[in-house]
Amino acid sequence: MDLSKRVSLWSVEEVLEWVQDQYPAYMGTLQKAIIKHAISGRALLRLKDHHLELLGVDAEEQQQEILQDLLLLKVQEEINELNDICSECFSS
């Protein structure tokens, strides 16, 4: 998994790869839903607990685990955006 690529630019296949790496136990449940709903990186970053429930992750503990990892992805995305802005400021 290439974590240097911005999450918001991930394809459905890259989201599937991340889920497989992070949650192999949930892969059966999530794989069909990710494909069916075409969840790209941009959509992944927007998922909330009720979305996870609709995707088949019913247990609150599992939802919290996934949401915590999604929060880390969101923070990384924000850092990347800030780095892009700063590099544009200094290159002008």
VOGU-3710 file (C-alpha; in Angstrom, 3 decimals, decimal comma):
1> mdlskrvslw> 0,000/0,000/0,000  1,460/3,324/-1,089  0,688/5,643/1,810  2,621/8,463/0,150  -0,298/8,831/-2,270  -3,024/11,087/-0,933  -5,966/9,126/0,432  -8,429/11,365/-1,391  -6,898/10,117/-4,662  -7,210/6,401/-3,824
11> sveevlewvq> -9,187/4,248/-6,217  -11,737/1,676/-5,070  -9,024/-0,970/-5,503  -6,647/0,962/-3,233  -9,389/1,318/-0,601  -9,904/-2,447/-0,793  -6,161/-2,973/-0,349  -6,111/-0,706/2,719  -9,105/-2,499/4,244  -7,462/-5,875/3,567
21> dqypaymgtl> -4,252/-4,702/5,279  -6,009/-3,107/8,259  -9,033/-5,373/8,779  -8,606/-8,791/7,217  -11,294/-10,155/9,559  -13,883/-7,691/8,186  -12,843/-8,018/4,554  -15,674/-10,370/3,606  -18,252/-7,947/4,966  -16,679/-4,793/3,614
31> qkaiikhais> -15,419/-5,939/0,218  -18,841/-6,323/-1,383  -20,073/-3,029/0,069  -16,987/-1,093/-1,048  -17,336/-2,415/-4,580  -21,128/-2,016/-4,676  -20,971/1,602/-3,496  -17,722/2,406/-5,354  -16,059/3,762/-2,223  -12,966/5,651/-3,310
41> grallrlkdh> -10,484/7,334/-1,010  -12,498/10,546/-1,078  -15,625/8,685/0,062  -13,633/6,684/2,629  -12,565/9,897/4,344  -16,220/10,927/4,719  -17,505/7,714/6,338  -19,262/8,032/9,679  -20,476/5,372/12,109  -23,928/5,124/10,520
51> hlellgvdae> -22,290/4,543/7,122  -20,238/1,692/8,583  -23,419/0,150/9,951  -25,003/0,335/6,487  -21,871/-1,311/5,078  -22,334/-4,259/7,440  -20,094/-3,319/10,376  -22,664/-3,683/13,152  -20,528/-3,980/16,292  -19,841/-0,607/17,883
61> eqqqeilqdl> -16,345/-1,717/18,903  -15,500/-2,532/15,278  -16,970/0,769/14,114  -14,870/2,683/16,652  -11,712/0,855/15,589  -12,325/1,722/11,933  -13,318/5,316/12,715  -10,128/5,781/14,721  -8,038/4,623/11,756  -10,078/6,831/9,420
71> lllkvqeein> -9,322/9,776/11,680  -5,602/9,054/11,290  -6,047/8,996/7,506  -7,886/12,333/7,681  -5,071/13,867/9,727  -2,499/12,600/7,218  -4,588/14,070/4,397  -4,671/17,446/6,173  -0,901/17,353/6,687  -0,412/16,619/2,988
81> elndicsecf> -2,667/19,527/2,061  -0,757/21,880/4,355  2,553/20,688/2,917  1,223/21,374/-0,580  0,139/24,874/0,418  3,476/25,600/2,095  5,494/24,329/-0,855  3,440/26,552/-3,177  4,076/29,570/-0,923  7,821/29,020/-0,841
91> ss> 8,156/28,255/-4,539  6,561/31,566/-5,582
//
